[in-house]
């Protein structure tokens, strides 16, 4: 009689069960870095859209705005009294982040034709959060966009 080699059904069930337990234990540790990456991506996207708004104001010689409405951000530019949308992003849908502004901050950052922020009393930060991950972008009264918190 010939001996059979291979795995029994019980061997495979036990192996899969152990792998499931190890995976369940590792999942919380993998979630935090993923949230950090999503917050960082939202920060980079917002920084880029702020720069687009400032550049549009300078190049068109008219006012441009970075507008936040809940977790949706968009860039518009004044074209002879008509506001044209240049870009729009839903940060919650794309990155799963929550978006907020500094205390006393505004939901709209306006840039004049020189690229300076209009109506800000000081630097304003835009904060992104997801789970325990937090990051921010800062815009100064001079219109400078810094992908870090205001100091």
C-alpha positions, -999 to +999 in steps of 0.1 A: +000+000+000+012+035-009+014+063+017-005+094+007+012+128+010-006+162+013-027+182+036-059+172+052-090+194+053-084+199+090-048+212+084-061+238+059-090+249+081-066+255+110-041+273+088-068+297+075-082+303+110-047+312+123-041+335+093-075+352+100-067+358+137-032+373+128-048+395+101-075+408+126-047+417+150-027+435+124-056+455+109-057+484+135-019+489+130-023+491+092-053+516+095-034+545+111-007+548+083-034+547+057-053+575+074-021+595+076-015+591+038-051+602+030-047+633+052-014+641+035-030+637+001-059+660+010-033+685+022-013+684-010-045+687-031-056+717-011-022+734-013-022+729-051-057+744-054-047+774-033-017+780-055-040+776-086-063+803-071-034+827-064-018+821-098-052+826-116-056+860-098-022+871-109-024+859-145-059+871-151-054+904-133-087+899-115-099+884-082-098+846-077-113+827-048-106+794-030-140+784-017-148+757+010-183+744+013-183+716+039-157+692+026-159+704-011-133+729-022-133+748-055-113+776-073-132+803-092-119+833-110-137+865-120-140+869-158-157+903-165-183+898-138-188+861-144-173+836-120-156+807-138-149+775-119-113+763-126-112+733-103-133+715-077-127+685-053-147+667-028-121+659-001-145+637+019-154+615-011-119+613-025-098+610+007-124+604+035-111+634+055-129+661+075-120+697+066-120+727+090-107+762+093-089+781+121-110+799+147-123+831+132-112+818+098-131+821+066-146+795+042-135+816+013-099+829+007-099+857-018-068+867-038-064+901-055-046+906-088-013+909-070-018+875-054-023+888-019-051+874+003-080+898+008-096+903+042-075+880+063-067+895+097-038+871+101-026+838+088-053+812+084-049+774+086-070+748+070-070+715+090-076+680+077-085+651+100-092+614+097-092+591+127-061+602+147-043+618+117-042+656+116-024+679+092-029+715+079-021+740+053-015+777+061-022+808+040-007+841+051-021+876+045+005+880+018-010+851-001+018+826+006+006+791+008+026+768+032+019+731+034+024+731+072+007+746+102+008+783+109+034+794+134 
